[in-house]
Amino acid sequence: MIAPKIHPTALLDPGARIGADVEIGPFSTIGPEVAIGDKTIVQSHVVIEGEVAIGTGNFIGHGAIIGAPPQDLSFSPDRRTRVEIGNENVIREYCTIHRGSAEGSATKIGDKNFLMAAAHLGHNCAIGNNVIIANNCLLGGHVRVDDGAFLGGGGVFHQHMRIGRLALTQGASGFSKDIPPFLIAAEVNYVFGVNVIGLRRAGFSGRDRDEIKAAFKLLYTSGLNISQALEKAAATEFGAPAREFFTFVAGAGKRGICPLKRGSEVGEL
């Protein structure tokens, strides 16, 4: 076992649990209910407070704040809430990740995600795996981001919305409606087509890509409403990815899904 390297100016509570080969930089503050897994690097001026569990091989940049109380007027400081972070994540400088709000709840980050500088994750966000959240993105409470999504810089995401798997959002855009998987979204609550390049990079077969395009056209350009499109989809022999697309749409939140920006080039962006 390799002992952790803790800078002499760091404030480390005796109750904190620190794994092997961990580095904690100058002027960082680690609270009593924090657990940090092996081979994690915590740079300078980082604050980790509250109940926080961090896995192995993570990188936490200068000035990040993890586990602070949620920005929720109904929150009571005596509630037991937490942050759970998986393995091999990169959390760059000045990111803020707030703990859950409701009693016993958590803000959760999976594995191999990349949070660029100054991203904000509000209380009870749930981030999957291999997600990229670019600089200055702001996620309200209870935002769910599924595996492989890419959120462009400066994007704002309303509380209680969901971003589907391998969706891509343009920078400086805003969303309050759910974004179905595999799509490109931009501006304010619009989708523009299928993330074809992202699907290729993720190893989707030509057949799966074609079925996702067909699913997109059935939902958005067939002239059917959502209920009719879902009914027709149920009677069509789609493969698993297209089924995933329609399952997401059927389970969308009360604000619904982002509509298509008319005149956009379907499937080519």
N, C-alpha and C positions, 0 to 999 in steps of 0.2 A: 504494500500500500504506500502511495505517495502522499505525504502530508499536504494539507492545503497551504497555499501561500496567501497570507493575509497581511495587507499593508498595515504598518503600525498606527496609522491615523484612522483606519476603519473602525467603526463602532459595531461590534459583534456581540449580541446578547448571549449570555451563557446557555440559554435554552435553545438556541438555533442549532440545527443539525446540518453539518457540513460534510459532504462526501470527500472522497480521495481525489487528489490532484485538482482541487478547486482553486481558482485565483480570485481574490477579492481586492479591488483596487483602493486607492486613497480616498478617504472621506466618505466612503459608502457606509450605509446604515442598514443592519440586518436585524430584524426583530426576533422576539422569542419563539414565535410559532412558525418560523420559516424553516423549510427543509430544502437543501440544494444538493442535487445529485452530482455524481462523479464527473470530473473533467469539464465542469462549467466555468466559464470566465465571466466575472462581474467586474466591469470597469469602474472608473472613478465616479464619485458623487451619485451613486445609485441608491435609491431608497426602496427596500423591500420590507413591507410591514403587514400586520394582520396574519391570517392563516394562509400561507402560500406554500405549495408543493411544486418544486421545479425538478424536472428529470435530469438526464445525463447529457453531456456534450452540448449544452446551450451556450450562447454568447449573448450577453446583456451589455449594451453600450452605455457610454457616459450619460449620466443624468436621468436615466430611466427611472420611473416610479411604478412599482408593482404592488398591488394589494391595498392601495388607498381606499378609503370609504367611498361608496358610490355617490354620484351626484343626483340623489333621489331624495326629495323633500320628505318622503314618508319613512326614510331609513332611520332606524334607531341604533345607536352605537353598541347596545348590548346584544345585538343579533350576532349569531355565529354564522359567518359566511366566509368564502374563501376564493382563492385563485388556484387553478390546476394547470400546469404547463408540462407538456410532454418532453420529448427528446429532440436534440439537434435542431433547435430553433435559433434563428438569428433575430434578436430584438435590438434594433439600432438605437442611437442616442436620442434621448428625450421622449421616448415612447411612454405613454401612460396606460396602465391596465388596471381597472378598478375591480374590486371584489364584488361578489354577488350582493343582491339587495334583500330578497326574502330570506327568512330564517332557513338555514341549512343549504342554501343555494350556492352556486359557484359560477365564476367566469372560467371558461375552459379553452385551452389552446392545445391542439394535437401535436404532431411531429413534423419536423422539417419545413416549418413555415418561415417566411422572411417578412418581418415587419420593418419597413424602412423608417427613416428618422421622423420623429414627431407624430407618428400614428397614435390615435387614441381609440381604445376599446372600452366602451362603457360597460356597466354592470351586466352580468349574465350573458355576455356575448359567448358564442360557441364557434370556434374556428377549427376547421377540419385539419387535413394534412396537405402539405405541399401548396399552401396558399401564399400568394404574394400580395402584400398590402403596401402600396407605395407611399411616399412621403406625404405627411399632413392629411391623410385620410381620417375622417371622423366617423366612428361607428357609435350610434346611440345604444341604449340598453336593449338586450335580448336580440341583437342581430346575429343571425346564423350565416356562416360562410362555409359552403361545402368544398370538398377536396378539389385542389387544382385551380381554384378561381384566381383571377388577377384583378385587383382593384387599382385603377389608375390614380395618380397623385392628385391630392386636393379634393377627392370625392367625399360627398357627405351622404350618410346612410341613416334613414329614419329608424327609430326604435321599432322592434317587433317585425322587422322584415327579414327576408331570406334571399340569399344569393346562391344559385344552383351550381352544381359541379361544372368546372371548366368554363364558367361564364367569364366574360371579360368586360370591364367597364372603362370607359374613356375617362381621362383625367378631367378635373374641374366639373364633374357632373354631379347631379343630385337624384336620390331615389327614395321613394316612400312605398313603392309597390314591389312585390317579389319579382326577381329576375330568374326566369327558367334556366335550367342547365343548358350548356353548350352554345349560348347566344352571346352576341355583342350588344352592349347597352351603352347609351350615351345621352347627353343633354339632360333633360329633366324627365325621368320616367318613360324613356323610349327604348325599344330594341330596334336594331337595324339589320339583323341577319344572323346567320350561323357562324360561329367561330371556327371556320374550316381549318385554318392554319393550326390553331390550338388542338383540334381533334387529330390532325395528322401527327403533330409532335407527341401527342399522348398515345399514339399507336393504334388509333381506331382504323378498322379496315375500310376499304372503299365502300363495301356494302353498308356498313353501319353509318358511315357519313351520309350516304345517299338516303338512308331511311330517316336519319335525323332531319335532313333537308325536307323530305316529304312530310314528316311530322310537323315541322315548322310551317310549311305552306298550308297544310290542312287546318292548323289552328289559326293562322294569321291572314291568309289570302284566299281562302276557299269561299268566303261569304257566309260561312256558318258562324253562329254564336258559339261561345265556349262550351255550353252544355251539348249542343249538337255535334261539335267537333269531337268532344270526348266520347260521345255515343258512337260516332262513326269509327273512331280510333279503336274502340273496344271490339269492333267487328272486323278489324283489319289485322293481318298477320305481320305485326311489327316485331323486330328483335328487341333484345334487352335494353339498349340505349334509348331507342325511341319510346319504349314503354316507360323508362325512367322519366323521360321528358313529360309524358302525359300524366304520370303519377304525381309529379311535382305540381303540375297545373291544377289537377283535381284537388290537391291538398293546400292550395295557396291560401294566404291569410285573408282577413276580411277586406283589406284594401285591394285585393286582386293582384294580377300580374301586369307588368309593363306592356303597353300596347305597341304596335308597330308604327314607326315613323313612315308615313306614306311617301312613296317616291324613292325609298331606299332600295339598294340593289340586294335582293334576297340571296343569302348564301355566299356572297362574294367578298364581304368585308373581312 
